[in-house]
Amino acid sequence: MELLQRINAFTQLGDFLSQFSRTDIAQKEGIPHNELFFEGFQHQIKLAGEHNGWFTKENIIFAIEGWAALLTQEHLKNWLNEYESAFAKAYTTKTIAIIMAGNIPLVGFHDFLCVLISGHKVVVKQSSNDKHLLPFLAKYLEYVAPGFKGQITFTEGKLPEHDAVIATGSDNTARYFDYYFGKKPNIIRKNRNSVAVLTGEESSEQLEALAEDIFRYYGLGCRNVSKLYVPQGYNFDAFFNAIYPWNEIINQAKYANNYDYNKAVYLMSLFDLLENGFLMLKEDPSFGSPIATLFYERYDSLEKLQEALQENSDRIQCVVSENLESTTIKFGHTQKPQLHDYADGVDTIAFLLKK
């Protein structure tokens, strides 16, 4: 398959996904193979939610909406234009193994897209937490672009022969990945968290948008904000007011169980907490906060804070701020990555196009 054919195939997948939104799920005219796949995908969404209590229909559809918006001819071509010279050179078609995380719906789709759009074969080992959606979408790709048949393999057991590996997991699993795959070309990702830097001058709209960065997917993604940096003497009243529309999150049983458990642990340990009934704020130097908890740390100057963040860049996925000079993300956009937003800042396409 030529690059343009692969782009067209993913564009058609984007058109298919565009039928599923949080406001409406309805068939559109002119979508290829809708008679085979539309109702089937609704069933897979239902199965995914039944299998994993964190995968609510709202969050699954949110992820689908994001990919529907990105899988257009314009976005795909603009993204790949940067690699035009690399695509023009001859390179060997390889088999790339992807070991996926399962913390949020379709979390491994970007790696899947990168491998196939680069012209390689893919072997996918999914997390048991997120195993229903991607195989169905892969089957749709094979229908709209038969050239993908034989290029996509899913496995639950030992990985078949492969040339390179992209693996995502925790710090512990990264050591395992490095041991087994260290001799092959690889991208191995470890734990990362995202932070937000506040100054006290944020508008209510910005803080409301920050709530999306905190609570979307119940905070389970590496792009979710798990820690705030606030100036000395910061008053959290405006923050608590802005996030209140998310108060119904406590009605989700798994989230509520984590809230109750962590609150009990903190109280028994005599930690000082700020809390509002659905989120706890704990002053802590760590980056990764437990579910239903947000860590915070006070700073004296933005300049020193920026240096500290740079020193810990290998532990941070996103920095949300509109006051730092370094690369940051606007409030409300952590879970809306673009095609060129590579996990851990490692350019996956460049990796895949190496000879």
Residue pairs with C-beta under 8 A, 6 or more apart in sequence:
1 9
1 119
1 145
1 147
1 148
3 80
3 87
3 117
3 119
5 145
5 147
6 116
6 117
6 119
6 145
7 73
7 76
7 77
7 80
7 117
8 73
8 145
9 141
9 144
9 145
9 147
9 148
10 71
10 76
10 113
10 116
10 117
10 141
11 71
11 72
11 73
11 76
12 32
12 144
12 145
13 71
13 137
13 140
13 141
13 144
14 67
14 68
14 69
14 70
14 71
14 72
15 28
15 31
15 71
16 31
16 32
16 34
16 37
16 41
16 140
17 64
17 65
17 67
17 68
17 71
17 137
18 28
18 68
19 25
19 26
19 27
19 28
19 31
19 34
19 38
20 41
20 42
20 45
20 61
20 64
20 65
20 68
21 61
21 64
21 65
21 68
22 58
22 61
22 62
22 65
25 42
25 61
27 34
27 38
28 34
31 38
32 143
32 144
33 140
33 143
33 144
36 143
37 136
37 139
37 140
37 143
40 136
41 136
41 137
41 140
44 132
44 133
44 136
45 57
45 60
45 61
45 132
45 133
46 57
47 132
48 55
48 60
48 105
48 130
48 132
48 133
49 55
49 56
49 57
49 60
51 129
51 131
51 132
52 102
52 129
52 130
53 253
53 254
54 104
54 129
54 217
54 218
54 220
54 254
55 105
55 129
55 130
56 252
59 104
59 105
59 216
59 217
59 218
60 105
60 133
62 216
62 335
63 104
63 105
63 106
64 105
64 106
66 335
66 336
66 337
67 106
67 109
69 75
70 76
70 338
70 339
75 338
75 339
76 117
76 339
79 338
79 339
79 340
80 87
80 117
80 349
82 340
83 349
83 350
83 353
86 350
86 353
87 353
89 355
91 353
91 354
91 355
92 355
93 119
93 120
93 121
94 120
94 121
94 162
94 163
94 164
95 120
95 121
95 122
95 123
95 160
95 161
95 162
95 163
96 115
96 120
96 121
96 122
96 123
96 162
96 163
96 164
96 165
96 166
96 352
97 122
97 123
97 124
97 125
97 159
97 162
97 164
97 165
97 166
97 167
98 108
98 111
98 112
98 115
98 122
98 123
98 124
98 125
98 165
98 166
98 167
99 125
99 159
99 165
99 166
99 167
99 168
99 169
99 177
100 107
100 108
100 111
100 124
100 125
100 126
100 127
100 130
100 134
100 168
101 107
101 108
101 127
101 130
101 168
101 169
102 126
102 127
102 128
102 129
102 130
102 131
103 127
103 129
103 217
103 220
103 221
103 222
104 130
104 217
104 220
104 221
105 130
105 133
105 217
106 130
106 133
106 134
107 130
107 168
107 221
108 124
108 126
108 130
108 134
108 168
109 134
109 137
110 337
110 339
110 342
110 343
110 348
111 166
111 168
111 348
112 122
112 124
112 134
112 138
114 348
114 349
114 352
115 121
115 122
115 166
115 352
116 122
116 141
116 148
116 151
116 152
117 349
118 349
118 352
118 353
120 151
120 352
121 150
121 151
121 152
121 153
122 151
122 152
122 153
123 153
123 154
123 155
123 159
123 160
123 162
124 134
124 138
124 152
124 153
124 154
124 155
125 154
125 155
125 156
125 159
126 134
126 135
126 154
126 156
134 154
135 154
138 148
138 152
138 154
141 148
141 152
142 148
142 149
142 152
153 160
162 184
163 184
163 185
164 184
164 185
164 186
164 351
164 352
165 177
165 181
165 184
165 185
165 186
165 187
165 188
166 186
166 187
166 348
166 351
167 173
167 174
167 177
167 181
167 186
167 187
167 188
167 189
168 189
168 343
169 176
169 177
169 189
169 190
170 190
170 191
171 190
171 191
174 188
174 189
174 190
177 186
177 188
178 188
181 188
185 351
185 354
187 344
187 346
187 348
187 351
189 343
189 344
189 346
191 222
191 288
191 315
192 222
192 315
192 316
192 317
192 343
192 344
193 222
193 224
193 226
193 227
193 287
193 288
193 289
193 315
193 316
193 317
194 213
194 222
194 223
194 224
194 225
194 226
194 227
194 316
194 317
194 318
194 319
194 320
194 334
195 225
195 226
195 227
195 228
195 229
195 287
195 309
195 316
195 318
195 319
195 320
196 210
196 213
196 225
196 227
196 228
196 229
196 319
196 320
196 321
196 331
197 228
197 229
197 302
197 305
197 309
197 319
197 320
197 321
197 323
197 324
197 328
198 228
198 229
198 230
198 231
198 234
198 239
198 321
199 231
199 302
199 323
200 230
200 231
200 234
200 235
202 210
202 238
202 331
204 238
204 241
204 242
206 322
206 331
206 332
207 238
207 239
207 241
207 242
207 243
207 331
208 242
208 243
208 245
208 332
209 330
209 331
209 332
209 333
210 225
210 239
210 242
210 243
210 320
210 331
210 332
211 242
211 243
211 245
211 246
212 332
212 334
212 335
213 223
213 224
213 225
213 320
213 331
213 332
213 333
213 334
213 335
214 224
214 225
214 243
214 246
214 279
214 294
215 243
215 246
215 249
216 224
216 334
216 335
217 224
217 335
218 249
218 252
218 254
218 255
218 291
219 226
219 289
219 291
219 292
220 291
221 334
221 335
222 317
222 343
223 317
223 318
223 334
223 335
223 337
224 334
224 335
225 294
225 318
225 320
225 334
226 287
226 288
226 289
226 294
226 295
227 284
227 286
227 287
227 289
227 294
227 295
227 296
227 297
228 239
228 281
228 294
228 295
228 296
228 297
229 296
229 297
229 298
229 299
229 305
230 236
230 296
230 297
230 298
230 299
231 298
231 299
231 300
232 298
232 299
232 300
234 298
236 274
236 281
240 274
240 276
243 276
243 279
244 276
246 278
246 279
247 276
247 277
247 278
249 255
249 278
250 256
250 259
250 277
250 278
255 291
255 292
258 290
258 291
258 292
259 278
259 280
259 291
259 292
262 280
262 290
262 291
262 292
262 293
263 273
263 275
263 280
263 292
266 273
266 280
266 282
267 273
271 282
272 282
272 283
273 280
273 281
273 282
274 280
274 281
274 282
275 281
278 292
279 292
279 293
279 294
280 292
280 293
280 294
281 293
281 294
281 295
281 296
282 289
282 293
282 294
282 295
282 296
283 295
283 296
283 297
283 298
284 295
284 296
284 297
285 295
285 297
286 295
287 295
287 312
287 315
287 316
289 295
299 305
302 323
302 324
305 324
306 324
306 325
306 326
309 316
309 319
309 324
309 326
310 326
317 343
317 344
318 329
318 334
319 326
319 327
319 328
319 329
320 328
320 329
320 330
320 331
320 333
320 334
321 328
321 329
322 328
322 330
322 331
342 348
